[in-house]
Amino acid sequence: MSDEMSGTSEWGWLEALHNLRIPAHRSDVTAWHGHMPLAFYIVAAAKPSVFVELGTHKGDSYCAFCQAVEAAGLSTRCYAVDTWQGDTHAGHYDDSVYDGLRAYHDPRYGHFSSLLRETFDEALAYFDDGSIDLLHIDGLHTYEAVKTDFDKWLPKLSDRAVVLLHDVEVRERDFGVYRFWQELQTAYPTVTSSISNGLGIAAVGKQIPEALRPLFVHP
């Protein structure tokens, strides 16, 4: 992988390469494509019991995580949360996006994965406190929205939870994830990938999964 990563010189490359797969689902929304190998690595290393994605759109990132779960032979339960109506950053769209994703997703991953067509706030009721090991936040990208998403879902995270924030390198169109990411970097062990609009990875739980520990810079 050619990611420009900050925070470590030890990646566990052999394990990463062993678990690498060619992503099976790639739509015309390319913003997450560069992180797909990283999704395989994180899933194989963290072995989450529960994975949740907030903001799924056409499912490129989410299907990569589901494919990674299947490739690693894990018993992870996966949940995508989205209204599938769009927003000011992703654009607004009709039901064809949701219907198209379901047609691809359900026969492949429906036995361990669910698409929850809810708002992020509504979906909170589905999860017990301390139950989520891996959370990917990729909803509305204003500072206020991403901070709200993180704060509301924080009680749902486990002691070994890892949180991913997309678009931490974007500084246009009222994107404010980079500002919130700067705050998280002072509070948690983190690592940043600068490609594909940037992906921030934070070890929010106190018990960092052993295979991921070499990645992180401590505040």
C-alpha atoms as an extended CHARMM CRD file, in Angstrom:
* protein
*
       219  EXT
         1         1  MET       CA              0.0000000000        0.0000000000        0.0000000000  PROA      1               0.0000000000
         2         2  SER       CA              1.1890000000        3.4770000000       -0.8290000000  PROA      2               0.0000000000
         3         3  ASP       CA             -0.6450000000        5.3420000000        1.9610000000  PROA      3               0.0000000000
         4         4  GLU       CA              1.1960000000        8.2610000000        3.4840000000  PROA      4               0.0000000000
         5         5  MET       CA              0.7040000000        7.2940000000        7.0950000000  PROA      5               0.0000000000
         6         6  SER       CA              1.7380000000        9.2830000000       10.1400000000  PROA      6               0.0000000000
         7         7  GLY       CA              2.4400000000        7.7050000000       13.4750000000  PROA      7               0.0000000000
         8         8  THR       CA              4.3100000000        4.4520000000       12.9580000000  PROA      8               0.0000000000
         9         9  SER       CA              7.0190000000        2.6200000000       11.1020000000  PROA      9               0.0000000000
        10        10  GLU       CA              5.6240000000       -0.7750000000       12.0780000000  PROA      10              0.0000000000
        11        11  TRP       CA              2.5820000000       -1.7910000000       10.0800000000  PROA      11              0.0000000000
        12        12  GLY       CA              2.5950000000       -5.5690000000       10.2450000000  PROA      12              0.0000000000
        13        13  TRP       CA              2.8250000000       -5.6420000000        6.4460000000  PROA      13              0.0000000000
        14        14  LEU       CA              2.9610000000       -9.4190000000        6.1190000000  PROA      14              0.0000000000
        15        15  GLU       CA             -0.3590000000       -9.8570000000        7.8910000000  PROA      15              0.0000000000
        16        16  ALA       CA             -1.8530000000       -7.0200000000        5.8750000000  PROA      16              0.0000000000
        17        17  LEU       CA             -0.7580000000       -8.5350000000        2.5790000000  PROA      17              0.0000000000
        18        18  HSD       CA             -1.9490000000      -11.9780000000        3.6320000000  PROA      18              0.0000000000
        19        19  ASN       CA             -5.4520000000      -10.6110000000        4.2490000000  PROA      19              0.0000000000
        20        20  LEU       CA             -5.5550000000       -8.3430000000        1.2110000000  PROA      20              0.0000000000
        21        21  ARG       CA             -8.3720000000       -8.9440000000       -1.2630000000  PROA      21              0.0000000000
        22        22  ILE       CA             -9.4520000000       -7.1520000000       -4.4120000000  PROA      22              0.0000000000
        23        23  PRO       CA            -12.4920000000       -5.0240000000       -3.4410000000  PROA      23              0.0000000000
        24        24  ALA       CA            -15.5550000000       -6.5200000000       -5.1000000000  PROA      24              0.0000000000
        25        25  HSD       CA            -17.8060000000       -3.4400000000       -5.0100000000  PROA      25              0.0000000000
        26        26  ARG       CA            -16.6840000000       -0.0980000000       -6.3970000000  PROA      26              0.0000000000
        27        27  SER       CA            -19.2160000000        2.4510000000       -7.5930000000  PROA      27              0.0000000000
        28        28  ASP       CA            -18.6570000000        5.7460000000       -9.3860000000  PROA      28              0.0000000000
        29        29  VAL       CA            -18.2340000000        7.4460000000       -5.9830000000  PROA      29              0.0000000000
        30        30  THR       CA            -14.4640000000        7.0810000000       -5.6830000000  PROA      30              0.0000000000
        31        31  ALA       CA            -13.7070000000        9.0620000000       -2.5070000000  PROA      31              0.0000000000
        32        32  TRP       CA            -13.1880000000        5.9570000000       -0.3320000000  PROA      32              0.0000000000
        33        33  HSD       CA            -11.5370000000        3.6570000000       -2.8580000000  PROA      33              0.0000000000
        34        34  GLY       CA             -7.9840000000        4.3340000000       -1.7000000000  PROA      34              0.0000000000
        35        35  HSD       CA             -8.7720000000        3.1590000000        1.8280000000  PROA      35              0.0000000000
        36        36  MET       CA            -10.2220000000       -0.2330000000        0.8780000000  PROA      36              0.0000000000
        37        37  PRO       CA             -6.9990000000       -2.1950000000        1.5420000000  PROA      37              0.0000000000
        38        38  LEU       CA             -6.8270000000       -0.4590000000        4.9120000000  PROA      38              0.0000000000
        39        39  ALA       CA            -10.3640000000       -1.6460000000        5.7010000000  PROA      39              0.0000000000
        40        40  PHE       CA             -9.2230000000       -5.2350000000        5.1960000000  PROA      40              0.0000000000
        41        41  TYR       CA             -6.2470000000       -4.6930000000        7.4520000000  PROA      41              0.0000000000
        42        42  ILE       CA             -8.2270000000       -3.0380000000       10.2540000000  PROA      42              0.0000000000
        43        43  VAL       CA            -10.9260000000       -5.7160000000       10.2670000000  PROA      43              0.0000000000
        44        44  ALA       CA             -8.3960000000       -8.5550000000       10.3240000000  PROA      44              0.0000000000
        45        45  ALA       CA             -6.3980000000       -6.8830000000       13.0940000000  PROA      45              0.0000000000
        46        46  ALA       CA             -9.2260000000       -5.5740000000       15.2840000000  PROA      46              0.0000000000
        47        47  LYS       CA            -11.6020000000       -8.5430000000       14.8490000000  PROA      47              0.0000000000
        48        48  PRO       CA            -14.6340000000       -6.4820000000       15.8840000000  PROA      48              0.0000000000
        49        49  SER       CA            -17.7340000000       -8.1520000000       17.2860000000  PROA      49              0.0000000000
        50        50  VAL       CA            -19.9010000000       -5.2760000000       16.0590000000  PROA      50              0.0000000000
        51        51  PHE       CA            -19.1450000000       -2.8330000000       13.2410000000  PROA      51              0.0000000000
        52        52  VAL       CA            -21.3170000000        0.2040000000       12.5080000000  PROA      52              0.0000000000
        53        53  GLU       CA            -21.0570000000        2.6810000000        9.6540000000  PROA      53              0.0000000000
        54        54  LEU       CA            -22.8160000000        6.0440000000        9.8390000000  PROA      54              0.0000000000
        55        55  GLY       CA            -23.3390000000        7.2810000000        6.2860000000  PROA      55              0.0000000000
        56        56  THR       CA            -23.1460000000        4.6640000000        3.5520000000  PROA      56              0.0000000000
        57        57  HSD       CA            -24.4340000000        6.1700000000        0.2770000000  PROA      57              0.0000000000
        58        58  LYS       CA            -23.6090000000        3.6730000000       -2.5120000000  PROA      58              0.0000000000
        59        59  GLY       CA            -21.8500000000        1.3180000000       -0.1260000000  PROA      59              0.0000000000
        60        60  ASP       CA            -18.2400000000        1.3680000000       -1.3150000000  PROA      60              0.0000000000
        61        61  SER       CA            -16.6970000000        1.5540000000        2.1440000000  PROA      61              0.0000000000
        62        62  TYR       CA            -19.3830000000       -0.5320000000        3.8100000000  PROA      62              0.0000000000
        63        63  CYS       CA            -19.1790000000       -3.3900000000        1.3370000000  PROA      63              0.0000000000
        64        64  ALA       CA            -15.3840000000       -3.3780000000        1.6700000000  PROA      64              0.0000000000
        65        65  PHE       CA            -15.7650000000       -3.8810000000        5.4260000000  PROA      65              0.0000000000
        66        66  CYS       CA            -18.3340000000       -6.6330000000        4.8900000000  PROA      66              0.0000000000
        67        67  GLN       CA            -16.0670000000       -8.3340000000        2.3620000000  PROA      67              0.0000000000
        68        68  ALA       CA            -13.2150000000       -8.0740000000        4.8630000000  PROA      68              0.0000000000
        69        69  VAL       CA            -15.3200000000       -9.7190000000        7.5820000000  PROA      69              0.0000000000
        70        70  GLU       CA            -16.1810000000      -12.5890000000        5.2820000000  PROA      70              0.0000000000
        71        71  ALA       CA            -12.6000000000      -12.9850000000        4.0210000000  PROA      71              0.0000000000
        72        72  ALA       CA            -11.2730000000      -13.1380000000        7.5880000000  PROA      72              0.0000000000
        73        73  GLY       CA            -13.8960000000      -15.6820000000        8.6300000000  PROA      73              0.0000000000
        74        74  LEU       CA            -15.1520000000      -13.5220000000       11.5030000000  PROA      74              0.0000000000
        75        75  SER       CA            -18.4930000000      -13.5940000000       13.2860000000  PROA      75              0.0000000000
        76        76  THR       CA            -18.7860000000       -9.7900000000       13.1980000000  PROA      76              0.0000000000
        77        77  ARG       CA            -22.2540000000       -8.2630000000       12.9970000000  PROA      77              0.0000000000
        78        78  CYS       CA            -22.3000000000       -5.2820000000       10.6090000000  PROA      78              0.0000000000
        79        79  TYR       CA            -24.7640000000       -2.4010000000       10.4000000000  PROA      79              0.0000000000
        80        80  ALA       CA            -25.0060000000        0.4320000000        7.8760000000  PROA      80              0.0000000000
        81        81  VAL       CA            -27.0240000000        3.4380000000        9.0450000000  PROA      81              0.0000000000
        82        82  ASP       CA            -28.2790000000        5.9350000000        6.4870000000  PROA      82              0.0000000000
        83        83  THR       CA            -31.5200000000        7.5360000000        5.3460000000  PROA      83              0.0000000000
        84        84  TRP       CA            -30.3840000000        7.0690000000        1.7390000000  PROA      84              0.0000000000
        85        85  GLN       CA            -31.7460000000       10.4820000000        0.9010000000  PROA      85              0.0000000000
        86        86  GLY       CA            -28.4330000000       12.3460000000        0.7320000000  PROA      86              0.0000000000
        87        87  ASP       CA            -27.2780000000       15.6460000000        2.1990000000  PROA      87              0.0000000000
        88        88  THR       CA            -25.6700000000       18.9170000000        1.1660000000  PROA      88              0.0000000000
        89        89  HSD       CA            -22.2330000000       17.3020000000        0.7560000000  PROA      89              0.0000000000
        90        90  ALA       CA            -23.1450000000       13.9600000000       -0.8630000000  PROA      90              0.0000000000
        91        91  GLY       CA            -25.9990000000       15.4670000000       -2.8670000000  PROA      91              0.0000000000
        92        92  HSD       CA            -29.6200000000       14.3640000000       -2.7300000000  PROA      92              0.0000000000
        93        93  TYR       CA            -30.9000000000       11.2930000000       -4.5440000000  PROA      93              0.0000000000
        94        94  ASP       CA            -33.9020000000        9.0120000000       -4.9720000000  PROA      94              0.0000000000
        95        95  ASP       CA            -34.5960000000        5.4470000000       -3.8410000000  PROA      95              0.0000000000
        96        96  SER       CA            -32.5760000000        3.9490000000       -6.6910000000  PROA      96              0.0000000000
        97        97  VAL       CA            -29.3790000000        4.2900000000       -4.6340000000  PROA      97              0.0000000000
        98        98  TYR       CA            -30.7880000000        2.3270000000       -1.6990000000  PROA      98              0.0000000000
        99        99  ASP       CA            -32.4800000000       -0.2260000000       -3.9510000000  PROA      99              0.0000000000
       100       100  GLY       CA            -29.2930000000       -0.7740000000       -5.9340000000  PROA      100             0.0000000000
       101       101  LEU       CA            -27.2120000000       -1.2810000000       -2.8060000000  PROA      101             0.0000000000
       102       102  ARG       CA            -29.7330000000       -3.7270000000       -1.3390000000  PROA      102             0.0000000000
       103       103  ALA       CA            -29.7450000000       -5.7430000000       -4.5560000000  PROA      103             0.0000000000
       104       104  TYR       CA            -25.9640000000       -6.1220000000       -4.2860000000  PROA      104             0.0000000000
       105       105  HSD       CA            -25.6300000000       -6.3780000000       -0.5040000000  PROA      105             0.0000000000
       106       106  ASP       CA            -28.4590000000       -8.6340000000        0.6460000000  PROA      106             0.0000000000
       107       107  PRO       CA            -27.5950000000      -11.8690000000       -1.1850000000  PROA      107             0.0000000000
       108       108  ARG       CA            -23.8910000000      -11.5260000000       -0.3550000000  PROA      108             0.0000000000
       109       109  TYR       CA            -23.8150000000      -10.1760000000        3.1790000000  PROA      109             0.0000000000
       110       110  GLY       CA            -27.3840000000      -10.2320000000        4.4850000000  PROA      110             0.0000000000
       111       111  HSD       CA            -26.6710000000      -13.2000000000        6.7700000000  PROA      111             0.0000000000
       112       112  PHE       CA            -24.4560000000      -11.0400000000        9.0100000000  PROA      112             0.0000000000
       113       113  SER       CA            -25.1270000000       -7.4640000000        7.8760000000  PROA      113             0.0000000000
       114       114  SER       CA            -28.1280000000       -5.1240000000        8.0490000000  PROA      114             0.0000000000
       115       115  LEU       CA            -28.9280000000       -1.8750000000        6.2570000000  PROA      115             0.0000000000
       116       116  LEU       CA            -30.7680000000        0.3390000000        8.7430000000  PROA      116             0.0000000000
       117       117  ARG       CA            -32.6990000000        3.0300000000        6.9190000000  PROA      117             0.0000000000
       118       118  GLU       CA            -32.8490000000        5.4040000000        9.8730000000  PROA      118             0.0000000000
       119       119  THR       CA            -31.3840000000        8.6860000000       10.9980000000  PROA      119             0.0000000000
       120       120  PHE       CA            -28.2530000000        8.3410000000       13.1100000000  PROA      120             0.0000000000
       121       121  ASP       CA            -30.2360000000        9.4130000000       16.1850000000  PROA      121             0.0000000000
       122       122  GLU       CA            -32.9960000000        6.8790000000       15.5390000000  PROA      122             0.0000000000
       123       123  ALA       CA            -30.4900000000        4.0550000000       15.1320000000  PROA      123             0.0000000000
       124       124  LEU       CA            -28.9530000000        4.6360000000       18.5660000000  PROA      124             0.0000000000
       125       125  ALA       CA            -31.8040000000        2.6080000000       20.0810000000  PROA      125             0.0000000000
       126       126  TYR       CA            -30.6260000000       -0.5560000000       18.2910000000  PROA      126             0.0000000000
       127       127  PHE       CA            -27.3250000000       -0.7430000000       20.1560000000  PROA      127             0.0000000000
       128       128  ASP       CA            -26.4320000000       -1.3620000000       23.7780000000  PROA      128             0.0000000000
       129       129  ASP       CA            -23.9200000000        0.8610000000       25.4970000000  PROA      129             0.0000000000
       130       130  GLY       CA            -20.3890000000       -0.5170000000       25.2180000000  PROA      130             0.0000000000
       131       131  SER       CA            -21.2540000000       -2.8420000000       22.3320000000  PROA      131             0.0000000000
       132       132  ILE       CA            -19.5520000000       -1.3760000000       19.2140000000  PROA      132             0.0000000000
       133       133  ASP       CA            -15.9130000000       -2.2600000000       18.5290000000  PROA      133             0.0000000000
       134       134  LEU       CA            -15.4960000000       -0.4760000000       15.1760000000  PROA      134             0.0000000000
       135       135  LEU       CA            -17.3400000000        2.7060000000       14.1500000000  PROA      135             0.0000000000
       136       136  HSD       CA            -16.9730000000        4.5050000000       10.8090000000  PROA      136             0.0000000000
       137       137  ILE       CA            -18.4030000000        8.0470000000       10.7290000000  PROA      137             0.0000000000
       138       138  ASP       CA            -18.9990000000        9.3650000000        7.2170000000  PROA      138             0.0000000000
       139       139  GLY       CA            -22.2000000000       11.4060000000        7.3940000000  PROA      139             0.0000000000
       140       140  LEU       CA            -22.6630000000       15.1490000000        6.9750000000  PROA      140             0.0000000000
       141       141  HSD       CA            -19.1800000000       16.6380000000        7.1190000000  PROA      141             0.0000000000
       142       142  THR       CA            -19.6300000000       19.9450000000        8.9100000000  PROA      142             0.0000000000
       143       143  TYR       CA            -17.7520000000       20.3700000000       12.1780000000  PROA      143             0.0000000000
       144       144  GLU       CA            -20.9690000000       20.5010000000       14.1700000000  PROA      144             0.0000000000
       145       145  ALA       CA            -22.4180000000       17.3840000000       12.5240000000  PROA      145             0.0000000000
       146       146  VAL       CA            -19.3700000000       15.1440000000       12.9520000000  PROA      146             0.0000000000
       147       147  LYS       CA            -18.8500000000       16.2750000000       16.5500000000  PROA      147             0.0000000000
       148       148  THR       CA            -22.5040000000       15.5330000000       17.3080000000  PROA      148             0.0000000000
       149       149  ASP       CA            -22.2610000000       12.0990000000       15.6850000000  PROA      149             0.0000000000
       150       150  PHE       CA            -19.1570000000       11.2260000000       17.6750000000  PROA      150             0.0000000000
       151       151  ASP       CA            -20.4950000000       12.5000000000       21.0000000000  PROA      151             0.0000000000
       152       152  LYS       CA            -23.8510000000       10.7320000000       20.6770000000  PROA      152             0.0000000000
       153       153  TRP       CA            -22.3350000000        7.4020000000       19.6590000000  PROA      153             0.0000000000
       154       154  LEU       CA            -19.4540000000        7.4850000000       22.1490000000  PROA      154             0.0000000000
       155       155  PRO       CA            -21.4400000000        5.6890000000       24.9050000000  PROA      155             0.0000000000
       156       156  LYS       CA            -22.1260000000        2.8460000000       22.4680000000  PROA      156             0.0000000000
       157       157  LEU       CA            -18.4070000000        2.1310000000       22.0230000000  PROA      157             0.0000000000
       158       158  SER       CA            -16.6470000000       -0.7550000000       23.7370000000  PROA      158             0.0000000000
       159       159  ASP       CA            -13.4190000000       -0.7090000000       25.7390000000  PROA      159             0.0000000000
       160       160  ARG       CA            -11.5490000000       -1.8220000000       22.6010000000  PROA      160             0.0000000000
       161       161  ALA       CA            -13.3130000000        0.4930000000       20.1620000000  PROA      161             0.0000000000
       162       162  VAL       CA            -11.6580000000        2.0590000000       17.1170000000  PROA      162             0.0000000000
       163       163  VAL       CA            -13.3120000000        5.0080000000       15.3410000000  PROA      163             0.0000000000
       164       164  LEU       CA            -12.7260000000        5.9850000000       11.7120000000  PROA      164             0.0000000000
       165       165  LEU       CA            -13.4730000000        9.4760000000       10.3640000000  PROA      165             0.0000000000
       166       166  HSD       CA            -13.4670000000       10.0670000000        6.6130000000  PROA      166             0.0000000000
       167       167  ASP       CA            -12.5520000000       13.3420000000        4.8580000000  PROA      167             0.0000000000
       168       168  VAL       CA            -10.1200000000       14.5950000000        7.4980000000  PROA      168             0.0000000000
       169       169  GLU       CA             -8.0530000000       16.2690000000        4.7500000000  PROA      169             0.0000000000
       170       170  VAL       CA            -10.8800000000       18.2140000000        3.0550000000  PROA      170             0.0000000000
       171       171  ARG       CA            -10.9300000000       21.9600000000        3.6590000000  PROA      171             0.0000000000
       172       172  GLU       CA            -13.6560000000       23.2650000000        1.3450000000  PROA      172             0.0000000000
       173       173  ARG       CA            -17.4550000000       23.5030000000        1.0560000000  PROA      173             0.0000000000
       174       174  ASP       CA            -17.9500000000       23.8570000000        4.8190000000  PROA      174             0.0000000000
       175       175  PHE       CA            -16.2240000000       20.5340000000        5.5300000000  PROA      175             0.0000000000
       176       176  GLY       CA            -15.1220000000       20.6200000000        9.1520000000  PROA      176             0.0000000000
       177       177  VAL       CA            -14.0550000000       17.0370000000        9.8760000000  PROA      177             0.0000000000
       178       178  TYR       CA            -10.4010000000       18.1360000000        9.8660000000  PROA      178             0.0000000000
       179       179  ARG       CA            -11.1060000000       20.5270000000       12.7340000000  PROA      179             0.0000000000
       180       180  PHE       CA            -12.7570000000       17.8580000000       14.8460000000  PROA      180             0.0000000000
       181       181  TRP       CA             -9.9910000000       15.4020000000       13.9490000000  PROA      181             0.0000000000
       182       182  GLN       CA             -7.4170000000       17.8440000000       15.3110000000  PROA      182             0.0000000000
       183       183  GLU       CA             -9.2890000000       17.7960000000       18.6170000000  PROA      183             0.0000000000
       184       184  LEU       CA             -9.4370000000       13.9970000000       18.7450000000  PROA      184             0.0000000000
       185       185  GLN       CA             -5.6920000000       13.8150000000       18.0960000000  PROA      185             0.0000000000
       186       186  THR       CA             -5.1040000000       15.5530000000       21.4230000000  PROA      186             0.0000000000
       187       187  ALA       CA             -7.3590000000       13.1190000000       23.2990000000  PROA      187             0.0000000000
       188       188  TYR       CA             -6.7430000000        9.6420000000       21.8340000000  PROA      188             0.0000000000
       189       189  PRO       CA             -4.0270000000        7.5800000000       20.1540000000  PROA      189             0.0000000000
       190       190  THR       CA             -4.4380000000        8.2180000000       16.4280000000  PROA      190             0.0000000000
       191       191  VAL       CA             -3.0660000000        7.6080000000       12.9520000000  PROA      191             0.0000000000
       192       192  THR       CA             -3.9270000000        9.4490000000        9.7390000000  PROA      192             0.0000000000
       193       193  SER       CA             -3.9940000000        8.3310000000        6.1150000000  PROA      193             0.0000000000
       194       194  SER       CA             -3.7670000000       11.3480000000        3.8130000000  PROA      194             0.0000000000
       195       195  ILE       CA             -5.0140000000        9.7490000000        0.5760000000  PROA      195             0.0000000000
       196       196  SER       CA             -8.6130000000        9.6090000000       -0.7130000000  PROA      196             0.0000000000
       197       197  ASN       CA             -9.6810000000       12.7570000000        1.1720000000  PROA      197             0.0000000000
       198       198  GLY       CA             -8.0310000000       11.4930000000        4.3470000000  PROA      198             0.0000000000
       199       199  LEU       CA             -9.0120000000        8.8770000000        6.9070000000  PROA      199             0.0000000000
       200       200  GLY       CA             -8.5000000000        9.4030000000       10.6150000000  PROA      200             0.0000000000
       201       201  ILE       CA             -8.2340000000        6.3310000000       12.8510000000  PROA      201             0.0000000000
       202       202  ALA       CA             -8.5900000000        6.7970000000       16.6160000000  PROA      202             0.0000000000
       203       203  ALA       CA             -8.1900000000        4.1880000000       19.3520000000  PROA      203             0.0000000000
       204       204  VAL       CA            -11.0340000000        5.4350000000       21.5340000000  PROA      204             0.0000000000
       205       205  GLY       CA            -11.2700000000        2.3740000000       23.7860000000  PROA      205             0.0000000000
       206       206  LYS       CA             -8.7370000000        1.9610000000       26.5760000000  PROA      206             0.0000000000
       207       207  GLN       CA             -7.8170000000       -1.5480000000       25.3920000000  PROA      207             0.0000000000
       208       208  ILE       CA             -6.2930000000       -1.1410000000       21.9370000000  PROA      208             0.0000000000
       209       209  PRO       CA             -6.4190000000       -4.3960000000       19.9550000000  PROA      209             0.0000000000
       210       210  GLU       CA             -2.9320000000       -5.8980000000       20.1600000000  PROA      210             0.0000000000
       211       211  ALA       CA             -2.3770000000       -6.0890000000       16.3920000000  PROA      211             0.0000000000
       212       212  LEU       CA             -3.2340000000       -2.3850000000       15.9850000000  PROA      212             0.0000000000
       213       213  ARG       CA             -1.0900000000       -0.9720000000       18.7840000000  PROA      213             0.0000000000
       214       214  PRO       CA              2.0030000000       -0.2450000000       16.6420000000  PROA      214             0.0000000000
       215       215  LEU       CA             -0.0470000000        2.1110000000       14.4630000000  PROA      215             0.0000000000
       216       216  PHE       CA             -0.9090000000        4.7820000000       16.9190000000  PROA      216             0.0000000000
       217       217  VAL       CA              0.6240000000        8.0390000000       18.0760000000  PROA      217             0.0000000000
       218       218  HSD       CA             -0.3600000000        8.8180000000       21.6710000000  PROA      218             0.0000000000
       219       219  PRO       CA             -1.4210000000       12.3560000000       22.5290000000  PROA      219             0.0000000000
